[in-house]
Amino acid sequence: MMKKIFLLCSITVFVISCQRKSTLTDEQVEKYTKHGKEIAQSSFKALSSQLKQVMQAGGVKNAASYCNVAALPLTDSLSNKYNAVIKRTSLKLRNPKNAPDSLEAKMLAMYLIMSRMRNPVMVPKILEKNAQEVQFYAPIMIKSETCLKCHGIIDDTMQREDYGVIAELYPNDAAIGYKLGDFRGMWSITLKK
Ligand code: HEC
């Protein structure tokens, strides 16, 4: 019993001592949140307007293979434009290149738990990473039916034929089975201070 209590205490002390409190002021947090939101929004717009065009031109199948080649270069070019590192990540990945690092995995888990609560507060967060950088996190929710065409349920919201193309491109795809309102993933944007 005493052993257990001792163990618990040392774990608690260890966890607490690992946490460095942010030195950012409220104003700084506000500024970085605003900047991060702008970048996430324009990246989302760029991704979805291109997606829409390709979907109109050649259907979901065409768009899926397009997304495959375009998503990463597009976020890369926006990263250059904003002098930031723009990333989309998830606990259920399609592209393994979007895999979360250990901190991102923790944030994703936090958002996921939050999303299951009765009154979820799915808001962006700022973390002071080091002396030069801050990290902006923002949850990505499934807000439109369009998302379900490629992330939905096979034979229900997503056509089996369309999914065939995706599955071929991403043999280890886990990013399906979503419904409207689900927590899908997260923006993780590294901003320079
Ligand atoms: C035409 C098919 C298609 C549609 C529609 C679509 N996606 Fe995707 N999604 C993809 C593909 C393909 C990838 C992998 C992109 C890559 O290689 O980085 C992807 C990747 C993602 C990722 C990155 C994490 C991961 O699993 O690799 C997120 C987050 C995401 N999609 C969310 C959404 C949301 C939200 C919507 C609706 C606004 C949406 N997607 C609509 C095909 C689609």
Residues whose N, C-alpha, C, O or C-beta is under 5 A from the ligand:
A	BS01	HEC	V60 A63 A64 C67 N68 A71 L72 R88 T89 S90 K92 L93 R94 N95 N98 I140 M141 I142 T146 C147 K149 C150 A175 R184 G185
